[in-house]
Amino acid sequence: MATDYDAPRKTDEEISEDSIEELKNRRNDKNSGSVDEDEAEAAESFELPGADLSNEELTVRVVPRQADEFTCAGCFLVKNRSQIAAVRDGQEYCVDCV
């Protein structure tokens, strides 16, 4: 948004008058406090910890570690060999963990 620095500025009184008028308009607006979202529908989309997920199926394809990847000994994430930062006691550590 462009700002015109040459435009005349409002005084403190004009700014407070504008904001008071806006507040009065909002107070008179009956729909300003209502929420459009149904709470029951929103609650159904959340999964609680410890919920029974035994009948759920994963849709993620798991690929084994490739030849150009390593498992970091610090964060246990599989990363590309280009991210090896240190090797200590035969274990490889990534750039983020060093």
Legacy VTK file of the C-alpha trace (Angstrom):
# vtk DataFile Version 3.0
C-alpha trace
ASCII
DATASET POLYDATA
POINTS 98 float
0.000 0.000 0.000
1.475 3.333 -1.066
1.698 6.162 1.451
1.353 9.777 0.380
3.679 11.654 2.716
2.603 15.036 1.295
-1.052 14.586 2.281
-2.267 16.632 5.252
-2.190 14.713 8.506
-5.098 14.314 10.883
-4.881 15.786 14.349
-5.187 13.642 17.476
-8.766 14.861 17.961
-9.808 13.785 14.456
-8.219 10.364 14.940
-10.003 9.801 18.274
-13.330 10.970 16.790
-12.996 8.513 13.917
-12.235 5.629 16.219
-15.123 6.458 18.573
-17.529 6.541 15.625
-16.203 3.208 14.398
-16.657 1.664 17.845
-20.249 2.915 18.035
-20.979 1.417 14.618
-19.502 -1.907 15.658
-21.527 -1.927 18.874
-24.726 -1.334 16.917
-23.876 -4.125 14.508
-25.597 -7.215 15.910
-23.562 -9.727 13.903
-20.126 -8.510 15.015
-20.035 -10.807 18.079
-21.391 -13.922 16.407
-19.159 -16.683 15.097
-19.999 -18.416 11.816
-18.278 -21.678 12.731
-20.296 -24.493 14.286
-18.489 -25.718 17.398
-19.682 -29.304 17.004
-18.287 -29.538 13.475
-14.976 -28.011 14.552
-14.651 -30.470 17.455
-15.135 -33.469 15.152
-12.028 -32.588 13.127
-9.711 -32.740 16.191
-8.169 -36.022 17.264
-7.540 -36.511 20.951
-4.281 -38.042 22.220
-4.692 -41.706 23.028
-7.613 -42.101 20.620
-8.224 -45.572 19.172
-6.771 -45.497 15.657
-6.603 -49.268 15.160
-9.017 -49.197 12.221
-7.190 -46.368 10.422
-4.871 -47.018 7.465
-1.770 -45.017 6.639
-1.649 -43.407 3.226
2.054 -42.503 3.385
4.516 -44.536 1.358
7.634 -45.340 3.410
10.863 -45.596 1.406
13.957 -47.245 2.906
17.126 -45.198 3.354
18.892 -44.679 0.027
22.616 -45.069 -0.699
23.197 -41.286 -0.686
21.513 -40.797 2.719
22.530 -41.255 6.357
20.777 -41.323 9.715
21.917 -38.550 12.042
23.000 -39.824 15.468
21.706 -36.628 17.103
18.197 -36.101 15.722
17.733 -39.570 14.157
16.462 -38.065 10.900
17.444 -39.481 7.518
19.300 -36.792 5.581
21.344 -36.438 2.422
25.083 -37.133 2.716
25.793 -33.506 1.775
24.525 -32.521 5.245
27.110 -34.514 7.213
28.903 -32.038 9.475
30.876 -34.309 11.813
31.729 -37.932 12.457
32.314 -38.813 16.112
33.044 -42.348 17.291
31.864 -43.696 13.931
28.515 -41.931 14.159
27.499 -39.226 11.682
25.900 -35.944 12.741
24.036 -33.480 10.518
24.662 -29.743 10.175
21.697 -28.901 12.420
22.904 -31.045 15.342
26.528 -29.913 15.396
LINES 1 99
98 0 1 2 3 4 5 6 7 8 9 10 11 12 13 14 15 16 17 18 19 20 21 22 23 24 25 26 27 28 29 30 31 32 33 34 35 36 37 38 39 40 41 42 43 44 45 46 47 48 49 50 51 52 53 54 55 56 57 58 59 60 61 62 63 64 65 66 67 68 69 70 71 72 73 74 75 76 77 78 79 80 81 82 83 84 85 86 87 88 89 90 91 92 93 94 95 96 97
